[in-house]
Amino acid sequence: MPKIKLKTIIHADIEICFNLARSIDLHSISTAKTHEKAVDGKMKGLIELNEFVTWEATHFGVRQRLTSKITAFERPFHFRDEQQKGIFKRIYHDHYFQKLEDGVLMTDEFTYEAPFGILGKWVEKLILTSYLTKFLEERNQMIKEYAESDLHKTIL
C-alpha cells in the first residue's frame, strides 16, 4: 500500500494545530475546490474519538462519498481517521503533533489502497499518489495559515 508522509512546521500552540487538523469546518474550507462538504455524522466543530463524518466531494469529475471514523486519539499528539465506506479499498490517515522549541512539527502519514486490483496499482503510481500528496499539502498549508494567524479564532 502506498504511504504519503508529509512534515509541516507550524509556529503556533500544539492545541491549536491539533484542533484545526480535526476541524470539520476548516476541512470544508481547505477543500472548497473539490466542493467537499460534510453530509452525515459529525458535520461541524471538532471530531472526536469514535465519531464519523461522511464527506461528499468531486474528484476527477466524479461525485463521491467517503465515510471516515476517528479510531485513535491521544490529545494533542495524535489521532487517526480510517475510511469506513468509500471508493478506496482502505485509507488510514495518522496525524502526529510534536512540540518544538518554537512551534509544532505536524506529520501526516496517509496510507491508502486503490480498488480494482492491478489496474488500481497502476493508477496509484501514475496519478493518485501525486494527486493525494498535493491535496494534503494544500490542506496542511491552510492549517498552518490559520494556526499562525488570528484566523484560527474564526474556527475554534
PyMOL commands that set and color helices and strands:
alter all, ss='L'
color gray80, all
select helices_A, chain A and resi 14-21+24-30+32-34+117-147+150-154
alter helices_A, ss='H'
color red, helices_A
select strands_A, chain A and resi 3-10+37-41+52-59+62-74+78-85+90-100+103-113
alter strands_A, ss='S'
color yellow, strands_A
deselect
rebuild
show_as cartoon
